Amino acid sequence: MPTYKITLAYDGTDYIGWQRQPSGASIQGLLEEALRALDEREVAAAGAGRTDAGVHALGQVASFTLARATACDAIVRALNARLPEAVRVLSAEEAAASFHARFDARTKSYRYRIWNADVMPPFERRYAWHVTGALDVGAMCRAARLIEGEHDFSAFRSAGSDVPTAVRRVIASTVAGDGRLITYDVTGDGFLRHMVRAIVGTLVEIGRGRRPAEWMTAVLASRDRAAAGRTAPALGLFLARVGYDDAP
């Protein structure tokens, strides 16, 4: 039974997230329905990251096995013919039998988009957090750099998370501004639930001038979620890339 690795992009606005749940439409559920039709049997698909409700993906990765060998371009065509237009398979390739999209991932990269202007264009409303009032992008950039390295990220972890450790390694953490659009890009070896969104909420507090850039270090050291900024809305977050080697 050959194993395949696919890369997907999706608009997560109308979905409950990647993971299949008892009710609601999930990306995993839609993909597995399409695979069932393709392979004429139940097929389990593993995703690299469990994106939450409303979160989007530019480069989600999934793996699965099929009962028979199928050309990769045929897999792309067949799945896209069965998936809604908000979910697209970008590419497919055959992988080693042992490959697992989640467990073999070495890095994940996320992008968060902020629209910083009095008025948000209607075409951006599903894909960016609308923040009014000028933000100090330079201060946000300096603060973002302070979380690079290996740290305990408990201050940015949602309540109820059951992972054994909050220690993660952030390889790159940058903020860039281009007119009204501000983007936050972060790459690490793993992320806690809502971690990126909590970091963004903290960066916005700094950008508004309510705290200095150095406050980020104090928040990180506190290991206290109450010390950080609010959790930014899901709609601005994208899973951008999953890495399967040592390079970010």
Secondary structure by P-SEA (a helix, b strand, c coil): cbbbbbbbccccccccccccccccccaaaaaaaaaaaacccbbbbbbcccccccbbbcbbbbbbcccbbbbaaaaaaaaaacccccccccccccccccccccccccbbbbbbbbbccccccccccccbbbbccccaaaaaaaaaacccccccccccccccccccccbbbbccccccccccbbbbbbbccccccaaaaaaaaaaaaaaacccccaaaaaaaaacccccccccccccccccccccccccc
